[in-house]
Amino acid sequence: MAVDPLIELRDVNKHYGQLHVLRNIDLTVGRGEVVVIIGPSGSGKSTLCRTINRLETIESGTITLDGRPLPAEGRELARLRAEVGMVFQSFNLFAHKTVLANVSLAQVKVRKRGKDEAEKRSRELLDRVGLADQADKYPAQLSGGQQQRVAIARALAMSPKALLFDEPTSALDPEMINEVLEVMQQLAAEGMTMVVVTHEMGFARSAANRVVFMADGRIVEDRTPEEFFTAPESERARDFLSKILKH
């Protein structure tokens, strides 16, 4: 059990019509923990990730952030989303705004920072993800890996308590994956609380405190990377690993 819980899901259920996507999910993410969620396609990983900042609503159960239940809508929800940053598979940048403006916008609108303060923080964060020299470009002028690093800088700009990553490298060419994973490794090393849905087993092994394996909408295993990768307990996990680690 995590020492200082930041995110807690209790008995969470979610349906899409007849499809039971999340089944009685119990998960605790401690402050400063990196929890990597893996599993076959359609197992509910992304849905689980998206319930934590209420991009997906749930039918039953409770989700709390820092001891407080997730707000339903309105200003409180916008505030929550500032506390829990999200990095998507498709970078979701504003095409008509510069990189600097993309990273600064929500700081001004949601965090109410002054324009100069926001831009100063944006430049610091772009430097941190290795893109200080790209501030005046537009997203279309950047590679996919660069765009995803801008998206990470944008999430960090809100000073979030936690970051959610929903398959952040799956839309990238192989040679760009590492540049994004390196930034994520760095954040993990600095103690950022992270929930990461990914197919990158190397990242799961090296950066995660815990690996959560999902199948058919359930959490099947929740263990340290060492335990999970060397001696998975379930037939389902053994089968998954035998397929994925061959490649």
Helices and strands as residue ranges (DSSP letters): E 5-16, E 19-30, E 34-38, H 45-51, E 60-65, E 68-69, H 74-83, E 84-87, H 99-109, H 115-128, G 132-134, G 139-141, H 144-156, E 162-166, H 174-189, E 193-197, H 201-207, E 210-215, E 218-223, H 225-230, H 235-244
